[in-house]
Amino acid sequence: MSSRTRSVALATGMLVVGLAPFGVAATGDVLREGVRNGTATRETEIIANETASTAAKGGYATRQSNTSRSGGGAIYGCRSGPGGTAQNREPCLRASNVRDGRAFEFHTRSGDEVGRIDVGIDPEGKRPFTTNATGVATGLNADQVDGADAAGLRTRWVLVSAAGRIQEQSGGFTIVNAYQTDQNVYIDTGASLAGKGLSATLAPRTLGAGGGEILVARCQFPDSVDCGPAGANTPNALVVSPRDSSGELTTPDNRKRFYVTVTE
């Protein structure tokens, strides 16, 4: 080989080596570490037959990990429109289990927060997620629903017959006195009524069966009703006064069935 030929070959080799870091991978090329790979025009599939493992590693087709203490295992970006898979708009991330196990798990070793769902622009009124499942999400604790504290969302109720006996209830109610001391019904609710809401509604057996009124109040409430019957003047008790359409107290001939609701 002449000296000129050797010089051309050496220069060509140096040019290839020099350009290699700046090359762009195309569809079908191998993935290159530490640099941006080119835009592929087909899916990159990784198919494995990796069995479950109890070891520190194994059981997954791929594993992405970052040993840096600043975190960052993987990030996925896309430009999907609204509607998701149902609208033929694939989300940026989808985990699909074709059997009957879990499709995903999120785990953190410690800390007060496992994760966050963030809306980048105008989060007001946006839903963090939707589901078609109807079962109870075990352990999911909502502080508020429609702006109301979860502690204030519990409602208990009792249905009292015209004879002053409990027909149905959600639990905890007992009749203290019904039309014995006077023409009112006294009910023990099983818990203090302090800070609770009360309502009473007539419950005729048929619509249009006559009108009427009904009043309800707490017993032993400041500036309210002093309930006279034994066992009625307690923080747990309330008094219900059914009336006829003229506002008069009912009598044994025209007593009415009613509901009482306690909102806690």
Secondary structure as a PSIPRED ss2 file (coil, helix, strand):
# PSIPRED VFORMAT (PSIPRED V4.0)

   1 M C   1.000  0.000  0.000
   2 S C   1.000  0.000  0.000
   3 S H   0.000  1.000  0.000
   4 R H   0.000  1.000  0.000
   5 T H   0.000  1.000  0.000
   6 R H   0.000  1.000  0.000
   7 S H   0.000  1.000  0.000
   8 V H   0.000  1.000  0.000
   9 A H   0.000  1.000  0.000
  10 L H   0.000  1.000  0.000
  11 A H   0.000  1.000  0.000
  12 T H   0.000  1.000  0.000
  13 G H   0.000  1.000  0.000
  14 M H   0.000  1.000  0.000
  15 L H   0.000  1.000  0.000
  16 V H   0.000  1.000  0.000
  17 V H   0.000  1.000  0.000
  18 G H   0.000  1.000  0.000
  19 L H   0.000  1.000  0.000
  20 A H   0.000  1.000  0.000
  21 P H   0.000  1.000  0.000
  22 F H   0.000  1.000  0.000
  23 G C   1.000  0.000  0.000
  24 V C   1.000  0.000  0.000
  25 A C   1.000  0.000  0.000
  26 A C   1.000  0.000  0.000
  27 T C   1.000  0.000  0.000
  28 G C   1.000  0.000  0.000
  29 D C   1.000  0.000  0.000
  30 V C   1.000  0.000  0.000
  31 L C   1.000  0.000  0.000
  32 R C   1.000  0.000  0.000
  33 E C   1.000  0.000  0.000
  34 G C   1.000  0.000  0.000
  35 V C   1.000  0.000  0.000
  36 R C   1.000  0.000  0.000
  37 N C   1.000  0.000  0.000
  38 G C   1.000  0.000  0.000
  39 T C   1.000  0.000  0.000
  40 A C   1.000  0.000  0.000
  41 T C   1.000  0.000  0.000
  42 R C   1.000  0.000  0.000
  43 E C   1.000  0.000  0.000
  44 T C   1.000  0.000  0.000
  45 E C   1.000  0.000  0.000
  46 I C   1.000  0.000  0.000
  47 I C   1.000  0.000  0.000
  48 A C   1.000  0.000  0.000
  49 N C   1.000  0.000  0.000
  50 E C   1.000  0.000  0.000
  51 T C   1.000  0.000  0.000
  52 A C   1.000  0.000  0.000
  53 S C   1.000  0.000  0.000
  54 T C   1.000  0.000  0.000
  55 A C   1.000  0.000  0.000
  56 A C   1.000  0.000  0.000
  57 K C   1.000  0.000  0.000
  58 G C   1.000  0.000  0.000
  59 G C   1.000  0.000  0.000
  60 Y C   1.000  0.000  0.000
  61 A C   1.000  0.000  0.000
  62 T C   1.000  0.000  0.000
  63 R C   1.000  0.000  0.000
  64 Q C   1.000  0.000  0.000
  65 S C   1.000  0.000  0.000
  66 N C   1.000  0.000  0.000
  67 T C   1.000  0.000  0.000
  68 S C   1.000  0.000  0.000
  69 R C   1.000  0.000  0.000
  70 S C   1.000  0.000  0.000
  71 G C   1.000  0.000  0.000
  72 G C   1.000  0.000  0.000
  73 G C   1.000  0.000  0.000
  74 A C   1.000  0.000  0.000
  75 I C   1.000  0.000  0.000
  76 Y C   1.000  0.000  0.000
  77 G C   1.000  0.000  0.000
  78 C C   1.000  0.000  0.000
  79 R C   1.000  0.000  0.000
  80 S C   1.000  0.000  0.000
  81 G C   1.000  0.000  0.000
  82 P C   1.000  0.000  0.000
  83 G C   1.000  0.000  0.000
  84 G H   0.000  1.000  0.000
  85 T H   0.000  1.000  0.000
  86 A H   0.000  1.000  0.000
  87 Q H   0.000  1.000  0.000
  88 N C   1.000  0.000  0.000
  89 R C   1.000  0.000  0.000
  90 E C   1.000  0.000  0.000
  91 P C   1.000  0.000  0.000
  92 C C   1.000  0.000  0.000
  93 L C   1.000  0.000  0.000
  94 R C   1.000  0.000  0.000
  95 A C   1.000  0.000  0.000
  96 S C   1.000  0.000  0.000
  97 N C   1.000  0.000  0.000
  98 V C   1.000  0.000  0.000
  99 R C   1.000  0.000  0.000
 100 D C   1.000  0.000  0.000
 101 G C   1.000  0.000  0.000
 102 R C   1.000  0.000  0.000
 103 A C   1.000  0.000  0.000
 104 F C   1.000  0.000  0.000
 105 E C   1.000  0.000  0.000
 106 F C   1.000  0.000  0.000
 107 H C   1.000  0.000  0.000
 108 T C   1.000  0.000  0.000
 109 R C   1.000  0.000  0.000
 110 S C   1.000  0.000  0.000
 111 G C   1.000  0.000  0.000
 112 D C   1.000  0.000  0.000
 113 E C   1.000  0.000  0.000
 114 V C   1.000  0.000  0.000
 115 G C   1.000  0.000  0.000
 116 R C   1.000  0.000  0.000
 117 I C   1.000  0.000  0.000
 118 D C   1.000  0.000  0.000
 119 V C   1.000  0.000  0.000
 120 G C   1.000  0.000  0.000
 121 I C   1.000  0.000  0.000
 122 D C   1.000  0.000  0.000
 123 P C   1.000  0.000  0.000
 124 E C   1.000  0.000  0.000
 125 G C   1.000  0.000  0.000
 126 K C   1.000  0.000  0.000
 127 R C   1.000  0.000  0.000
 128 P C   1.000  0.000  0.000
 129 F C   1.000  0.000  0.000
 130 T C   1.000  0.000  0.000
 131 T C   1.000  0.000  0.000
 132 N C   1.000  0.000  0.000
 133 A C   1.000  0.000  0.000
 134 T C   1.000  0.000  0.000
 135 G C   1.000  0.000  0.000
 136 V C   1.000  0.000  0.000
 137 A C   1.000  0.000  0.000
 138 T C   1.000  0.000  0.000
 139 G C   1.000  0.000  0.000
 140 L C   1.000  0.000  0.000
 141 N C   1.000  0.000  0.000
 142 A C   1.000  0.000  0.000
 143 D C   1.000  0.000  0.000
 144 Q E   0.000  0.000  1.000
 145 V E   0.000  0.000  1.000
 146 D C   1.000  0.000  0.000
 147 G C   1.000  0.000  0.000
 148 A E   0.000  0.000  1.000
 149 D E   0.000  0.000  1.000
 150 A H   0.000  1.000  0.000
 151 A H   0.000  1.000  0.000
 152 G H   0.000  1.000  0.000
 153 L C   1.000  0.000  0.000
 154 R C   1.000  0.000  0.000
 155 T E   0.000  0.000  1.000
 156 R E   0.000  0.000  1.000
 157 W E   0.000  0.000  1.000
 158 V E   0.000  0.000  1.000
 159 L E   0.000  0.000  1.000
 160 V E   0.000  0.000  1.000
 161 S C   1.000  0.000  0.000
 162 A C   1.000  0.000  0.000
 163 A C   1.000  0.000  0.000
 164 G C   1.000  0.000  0.000
 165 R C   1.000  0.000  0.000
 166 I E   0.000  0.000  1.000
 167 Q E   0.000  0.000  1.000
 168 E E   0.000  0.000  1.000
 169 Q E   0.000  0.000  1.000
 170 S C   1.000  0.000  0.000
 171 G C   1.000  0.000  0.000
 172 G C   1.000  0.000  0.000
 173 F C   1.000  0.000  0.000
 174 T E   0.000  0.000  1.000
 175 I E   0.000  0.000  1.000
 176 V E   0.000  0.000  1.000
 177 N E   0.000  0.000  1.000
 178 A E   0.000  0.000  1.000
 179 Y C   1.000  0.000  0.000
 180 Q C   1.000  0.000  0.000
 181 T C   1.000  0.000  0.000
 182 D C   1.000  0.000  0.000
 183 Q C   1.000  0.000  0.000
 184 N C   1.000  0.000  0.000
 185 V E   0.000  0.000  1.000
 186 Y E   0.000  0.000  1.000
 187 I E   0.000  0.000  1.000
 188 D E   0.000  0.000  1.000
 189 T C   1.000  0.000  0.000
 190 G C   1.000  0.000  0.000
 191 A C   1.000  0.000  0.000
 192 S C   1.000  0.000  0.000
 193 L C   1.000  0.000  0.000
 194 A C   1.000  0.000  0.000
 195 G C   1.000  0.000  0.000
 196 K C   1.000  0.000  0.000
 197 G E   0.000  0.000  1.000
 198 L E   0.000  0.000  1.000
 199 S E   0.000  0.000  1.000
 200 A E   0.000  0.000  1.000
 201 T E   0.000  0.000  1.000
 202 L E   0.000  0.000  1.000
 203 A C   1.000  0.000  0.000
 204 P C   1.000  0.000  0.000
 205 R C   1.000  0.000  0.000
 206 T C   1.000  0.000  0.000
 207 L C   1.000  0.000  0.000
 208 G C   1.000  0.000  0.000
 209 A C   1.000  0.000  0.000
 210 G C   1.000  0.000  0.000
 211 G C   1.000  0.000  0.000
 212 G C   1.000  0.000  0.000
 213 E E   0.000  0.000  1.000
 214 I E   0.000  0.000  1.000
 215 L E   0.000  0.000  1.000
 216 V E   0.000  0.000  1.000
 217 A E   0.000  0.000  1.000
 218 R E   0.000  0.000  1.000
 219 C E   0.000  0.000  1.000
 220 Q C   1.000  0.000  0.000
 221 F C   1.000  0.000  0.000
 222 P C   1.000  0.000  0.000
 223 D C   1.000  0.000  0.000
 224 S C   1.000  0.000  0.000
 225 V E   0.000  0.000  1.000
 226 D C   1.000  0.000  0.000
 227 C C   1.000  0.000  0.000
 228 G C   1.000  0.000  0.000
 229 P C   1.000  0.000  0.000
 230 A C   1.000  0.000  0.000
 231 G C   1.000  0.000  0.000
 232 A C   1.000  0.000  0.000
 233 N C   1.000  0.000  0.000
 234 T C   1.000  0.000  0.000
 235 P C   1.000  0.000  0.000
 236 N C   1.000  0.000  0.000
 237 A E   0.000  0.000  1.000
 238 L E   0.000  0.000  1.000
 239 V E   0.000  0.000  1.000
 240 V E   0.000  0.000  1.000
 241 S E   0.000  0.000  1.000
 242 P E   0.000  0.000  1.000
 243 R E   0.000  0.000  1.000
 244 D C   1.000  0.000  0.000
 245 S C   1.000  0.000  0.000
 246 S C   1.000  0.000  0.000
 247 G C   1.000  0.000  0.000
 248 E C   1.000  0.000  0.000
 249 L E   0.000  0.000  1.000
 250 T C   1.000  0.000  0.000
 251 T C   1.000  0.000  0.000
 252 P C   1.000  0.000  0.000
 253 D C   1.000  0.000  0.000
 254 N C   1.000  0.000  0.000
 255 R C   1.000  0.000  0.000
 256 K C   1.000  0.000  0.000
 257 R C   1.000  0.000  0.000
 258 F E   0.000  0.000  1.000
 259 Y E   0.000  0.000  1.000
 260 V E   0.000  0.000  1.000
 261 T E   0.000  0.000  1.000
 262 V E   0.000  0.000  1.000
 263 T E   0.000  0.000  1.000
 264 E C   1.000  0.000  0.000
